[in-house]
Amino acid sequence: MIFGKIDYINLLPFHIFLKQSSLNNAFKKAVEHKKGVPSSINNAFKKRRVSAAFISSIKSKHSTIQTLPLGIVAKKNVKSVIVKTGKTSIDPASATSNVLAQVLGIKGEVIIGDKALKKYIKNPENYVDLAKLWHEKYKLPFVFAVLCTNKYHTIYKKLATAFKKRNIKIPRYILENYAKKRGVNEEEIREYLKLITYNIQRKEKKALKLFLKKSKALGIKNKIHKRV
């Protein structure tokens, strides 16, 4: 039973939850050995090197994948999925965000994750926030990733349910550590996490369905075994 960890600030509450859970130490240690950017976690999940992970939305719909009502969701704006308009280039760490830029008709350099958050906080006027643009256009949140399993679904379902019931408090020392490593101060991290929700309900399902429909209309495959 191995969980694939996307090592970004937006999943910090979930990773703290896993550390505080009653799962055995072997599982918790394995999480730290199976971490990476979204595209690498997608690949590890595809090859069944991990039994569960937050999989990029564009990769989350396939008959062999079971999903849970938990994900990485931007309520409105997000700050960490941005485009610098100009010459088009994708972010190799991304799957969903590259497609979202195409769906929204935004050309430029796609940047995601903590490096994007740092850039946006410093100079917000230089970038387009893709989640904000999506919300302005469709009045819906945007689902960047969905918790998926290929094994031990019942165990992960219980974990997901428990996480949704918990109010996770981030210890000060962890905030300090992330602030130092990611170049984003503690208060900015707190404010950023207020933009994120994890529960996938009616509106989120509607948003995900709309995104997949629009990506399909552009001829973009949304299966886990296809590279985007």
N, C-alpha and C positions, 0 to 999 in steps of 0.2 A: 504494500500500500504506500505509494509515493505521490506526493503532491508537487506539482510544478509551480514554482514561485516567480511571478512577475515582480521584479525588484524595483518598483516605483512607489513614490510616496502615496499615490492614490489607493494602494492596497495595504497601507500601513496598519489601519485598524483591524483588518482581517488577519494579518500575520501576527499581531499582538494577541488576538483571540486564539489563534492556533497554539501559540506559546503558553498561554494561560489555561488551555484545555487539559482534560484528563488523558489525552492520547499519550502513548508511550514515548520515551525519549528517543528511541530509534527512529520513529516517524518524524519527530521534530528536527532531529539532526539531518535526516534525509532531505527535508525541505531546503535546507541551506546548500545542499549539494546539487539540487535540481532547480536552479534559479537562472533567470535570463530575461531578455527582452521579449515582447509578445510573439514575434515571428519565430524565435528559437523555441519557445514553449509550445507554440502550435506544432512545430515539427516533432518535438519530444512526445507530445500527446499522440500525434499521428502514428509514430513508431512504437507506441505503447510503452515508452520508457517511463511515463508517469501515468497514474491511474485517474487523476483528476487535475483540473487547472481552470483558470479563467481564460477561455479561448476567445480569440478575436471574433466579433460578431459575424463577420463575413465568412468565417470558417466554421461556424457553430451549427449549421444545419446539414445534417447527413443522417442517413438511416441507422448507422452504426453508433451514433453518439446519443447519450442520454443527457438531458439538460435539467438544471435546477433553477428555481425562481430567484436566482441571485446573480448579480453581475456588477460591472463598473458602469455607472450611469451618471451622465452630466445632467443636472436639473435644467440649467439654462446655458450659461457660459461655463468654460472649463479651464482656460488659460494654458493647459498643457498639451493641447492638440491645435497647432497653429500652422499658418502658411505665410511665408514671406513672398509676396507677389513678385513676379518676374519670371526668370527662367525656371521651367518645370523640372523638379527632381523629387523622387520619392524618398521616404525615410526607410532604410532597410530593416529597421526594428519593427516597423508597422505592417499591418495588413489592412485592418478596417479603415484607419485614418487616410491612407492613400486613396482608397476607394471613395471615401466620403468627400474628399476634395473633388474628385471627378463628378460625383453625383450632384454636388453643389455648383459645378462649373467654375471652380476656382483654380487658376493656374499659378504655379509658383513652387517654392521649396517647402515640402511638408516636413514638419519637425514635431516629434512627440516626446512625451515623458518628462522627466525631471529637468533635462537640459532645456526643453521648450518652456517649462514653467519659469525657469531662471531668466531666459531671454525675454519672455513676455512681461514679467514683473518689472524688468529694467526699462524696457521700451515698448509699451503696449501699442503705441501708435504705428509701429513698424510691421505689425502682424495682424492677420485675420484669424479670429477665434472661430474654428469650424463648428463647435457645438453651439455657440451663440448664433451663428448664421443659420444653422439648422433650425433652432428654436424660433428665430424670427420668421422663418419661411413656413414652418409647419406647425408651430405652437405645440411642440412635443419635446420631451426630453430626448437625449440620444444615448443609446446603449452601445458602449464600446466593446464590451466583452460579456460573455455568459459563462457561468460555472458549469462545466461539462465533465462527465465521467465516462470511462470505458470499463470500469470495474469497481466493485465495492460501493455501488450506487446507494444502497440503504444506509451505510455508515456516513457517507458524505451528505446524504439528505438530512440526517439527524444533526450533523455539524452545521449545515446551512440554516436549519430551523433555530438552533441554539444561538447562532450568531445574530440573527435578526431580532432576537429577544434581548440581546445584551447591549448595554450602553458602554462602549469601549472608551476607557480613559487612557490616553497615551502617557506613559511615565516621562517625567521631565528629562531624565538622562537619555532616553531614546530620541526625544525631540532634539536635544542638543547634538546628539551624534549625527542625526540626519541633516540638521542645519549645517553642520560643519562639512560633511561629506558632499552634500548636494548644492551648497552655495545659496541656500534659501533660508532666511531667518525663521525662528520658531513661530513668531506671530503670523508670518506669511504662510507657513505650513498649516496652521490652525484655520486661517481664513480660506485657504485652498480646499481643505477637506470639507468645509461647509458647502462647497459647490457639488460635492459628490454624494450620491446615494447608492445603495447596493440592492435594494429590494426591487424585483421585477414584478410589476402588477399590470393592470389593464392598460394604462397609458404607455408604459414601457414596452409591452408586447405589441401594441399598435405601432409604436415607433420602429421597433425592430422589423416588423413585417413590412412596413413601408420602405425602410432602407434596403432590405433584401430585394424587394420588388423593383426598386429603382436601379439597383446595381445589376440585376438580371436584365433589365431593359437596355442597359449599356453593354450587354454581352459579357459581363464579368461573372465568372464562376464563383460560387460560394461554398464549394465542398472542401472538406478538410484535406483531401489528398491532392488538391490543385494549389499551385503557388500563385499568390496575387502580388 
